[in-house]
Amino acid sequence: MYQGQVRWRRKRKDLPIIMMEQEIMEAINEQSTVIICGETGCGKTTQVPQFLYEAGFGSKHSVVRNGVIGVTQPRRVAVLATARRVAFELGLHLGKEVGFQVRHDKRIGDDCSIKFMTDGILLREVQTDILLKRYSVIILDEAHERSVNTDILIGMLSRVIRLRQNKYEQQQKMVLSGQTLSPENMIFPLKLVLMSATLRVEDFISERRLFHDPPPVINVPTRQFEVKVHFSKRTETVDYVGQAYKKVMSIHKRLPQGGILVFVTGQREVEYLCQKLHKASMELIANTAKGRVGNEVPVMSEMVSIEGVNMKDINEAFETQLTDQQTERFGSHDEDVPDSVEDESDVSYDSGSESEVEIVGDEVDIEDSKTSENDVVGVLGEKSSLASLKSAFEALAEENASECKSKGNQIPSLPEDCPEQSKYSMEKKTVGDKGPFTSSLRVMPLYAMLPAVAQLRVFDEVKEGERLVVVATNVAETSLTIPGITYVVDTGREKVKNYNPSNGMEAYEVQWISKASADQRKGRAGRTGPGHCYRLYSSAVYNNILPDFSCAEISKVPVDSIVLVLKSMHIDKVEKFPFPTPPEAAALVEAETLLEDLGSS
Ligand SMILES: Nc1ncnc2c1ncn2[C@@H]1O[C@H](COP(=O)(O)OP(=O)(O)OP(=O)(O)O)[C@@H](O)[C@H]1O
């Protein structure tokens, strides 16, 4: 066992979810579906797959539980990062016992026990194997995001569970009547675990067509580290990116070491803010250097360069020979794209959502489509990208990951935000040997269209004297632990695609996030130590304007596109499909008739 793993084993027991392992496992053993609601950072994503693995799920030695533990995430970066983390914590090989699959990329060994994937990948698997025979349990993480993929998947899985149960009962009868069945033909019930920090549980338990018996809900109420929230006194309605810039700079100048994660709405804003911060950092360094006598000039601020990916030693995930069958499929562009999907247009805008199975043909958001085609295609599909991904995974290694850069339990905050709460003396706490004025910024972008290799660079180790600033869209909102992030700056906005049924048009709009999203964003701090979340809007805006939850995506897309997907999955009576939030039955029937008339179904 690596030293880092030994260190982590000691820390692991402090995760709130560890105390609830028995309760969670008992519920999973007794019920076909279980809902786990837990605060951000309590350990759902990384620990529940391990509980299952340790209980024999995914084990070749178990007859009943030998199917793979499947874990879905809404986004690629979360799939890659959590697979790496779980492999590390369990001391297993990434790409072998712990596999992953996202669009274009698949690393799974024959002896795979846990597979991380995007929800779109699993949706596609159901299309080809309705019983999902290779899985013993499916975990749908971040189920609150309620993308169309997740909603259709939940509906499908509720049926798969019933089908598997029926098959299992039939087989038991056959066995009791003296027939013999070979082990490989045996079918066992499938388990489903829905997880989120902020689940709209009612949608799942009240919809009787979905789960006949409402699934039990297990709450994990606490988080490990405190995150202090600071609201702005005033809400900037136009230049919120400018406000974000000011806030980052004032944190950098006045507060102690610790990474900063900033949320804006799209690729264009990410790139603009990155450039501005990069420039400011260089100026700051130049000014500081002028004032120094005989001191070393600090390193320059760094902007991520996709070409500049560091080629290091081989990560164990990539030791598999290139001749192996899985590897041949690695990089296949079309294997996870269903027939109904024309192209890769789902990466052509950046609101943070990514899907492998595309429900609606997205339009390119002109504003936000500056990344070159090569960057998009090159996500991992090109020759050099395999090596780059190896290198990127290395950056997730424990040495980089487990150690929190912030020291101590209490970190001062910016006084202007809530003076009454600032019980710390800025003078005493903010300027150390490597005072904030002297350190450089390592500015990293993070958005859905960015190639996976570049996305993973946010996990790179930060050099001594540097401060990490990640400028992200809501792609960084859930599941991610970026080690050392102490400060979150939340503009409170996101870019979403809205559908107008009266004219049949779709348009991207910047709008307020939900309270649930704001909590997720806050939860990106306080993961490896205590943190602060600066909301660039007032508490009145938070309380009175932000909705509790974002609207389920299914209610915002054209019904015909949903029907098309269901038809591609051979669902006959679309109006009977168990959606968590069903579209109007009449609209479904109308769309079905229309498609039949067009000869599309
Ligand atoms: N890469 C990492 N490096 C260091 N610590 C990590 C890493 N990943 C996870 N952790 C630790 O494990 C904790 C639990 O992470 P996990 O992702 O399982 O939480 P979660 O409950 O799923 O959170 P969320 O709801 O935000 O996804 C983190 O708060 C952090 O302390």
PDBQT file of the ligand as one rigid body, heavy atoms in Angstrom, charges set to zero:
ROOT
HETATM    1  N1  LIG A 701      -9.110  13.961  -5.049  1.00  0.00    +0.000 N 
HETATM    2  C1  LIG A 701      -9.243  14.100  -3.746  1.00  0.00    +0.000 A 
HETATM    3  N2  LIG A 701      -8.238  14.540  -2.979  1.00  0.00    +0.000 NA
HETATM    4  C2  LIG A 701      -8.358  14.694  -1.656  1.00  0.00    +0.000 A 
HETATM    5  N3  LIG A 701      -9.472  14.428  -0.981  1.00  0.00    +0.000 NA
HETATM    6  C3  LIG A 701     -10.501  13.968  -1.676  1.00  0.00    +0.000 A 
HETATM    7  C4  LIG A 701     -10.463  13.778  -3.096  1.00  0.00    +0.000 A 
HETATM    8  N4  LIG A 701     -11.654  13.317  -3.496  1.00  0.00    +0.000 NA
HETATM    9  C5  LIG A 701     -12.417  13.230  -2.402  1.00  0.00    +0.000 A 
HETATM   10  N5  LIG A 701     -11.729  13.617  -1.315  1.00  0.00    +0.000 N 
HETATM   11  C6  LIG A 701     -12.203  13.696   0.068  1.00  0.00    +0.000 C 
HETATM   12  O1  LIG A 701     -13.378  12.915   0.191  1.00  0.00    +0.000 OA
HETATM   13  C7  LIG A 701     -14.466  13.755   0.578  1.00  0.00    +0.000 C 
HETATM   14  C8  LIG A 701     -15.735  13.188   0.027  1.00  0.00    +0.000 C 
HETATM   15  O2  LIG A 701     -15.772  13.364  -1.383  1.00  0.00    +0.000 OA
HETATM   16  P1  LIG A 701     -17.027  12.837  -2.206  1.00  0.00    +0.000 P 
HETATM   17  O3  LIG A 701     -16.839  13.292  -3.602  1.00  0.00    +0.000 OA
HETATM   18  O4  LIG A 701     -17.196  11.390  -1.958  1.00  0.00    +0.000 OA
HETATM   19  O5  LIG A 701     -18.199  13.616  -1.495  1.00  0.00    +0.000 OA
HETATM   20  P2  LIG A 701     -19.723  13.761  -1.944  1.00  0.00    +0.000 P 
HETATM   21  O6  LIG A 701     -20.554  13.571  -0.734  1.00  0.00    +0.000 OA
HETATM   22  O7  LIG A 701     -20.013  12.881  -3.096  1.00  0.00    +0.000 OA
HETATM   23  O8  LIG A 701     -19.774  15.263  -2.390  1.00  0.00    +0.000 OA
HETATM   24  P3  LIG A 701     -20.637  15.950  -3.573  1.00  0.00    +0.000 P 
HETATM   25  O9  LIG A 701     -22.070  15.867  -3.197  1.00  0.00    +0.000 OA
HETATM   26  O10 LIG A 701     -20.122  17.336  -3.543  1.00  0.00    +0.000 OA
HETATM   27  O11 LIG A 701     -20.315  15.227  -4.827  1.00  0.00    +0.000 OA
HETATM   28  C9  LIG A 701     -14.074  15.158   0.117  1.00  0.00    +0.000 C 
HETATM   29  O12 LIG A 701     -14.742  16.168   0.808  1.00  0.00    +0.000 OA
HETATM   30  C10 LIG A 701     -12.598  15.138   0.415  1.00  0.00    +0.000 C 
HETATM   31  O13 LIG A 701     -12.369  15.342   1.787  1.00  0.00    +0.000 OA
ENDROOT
TORSDOF 0
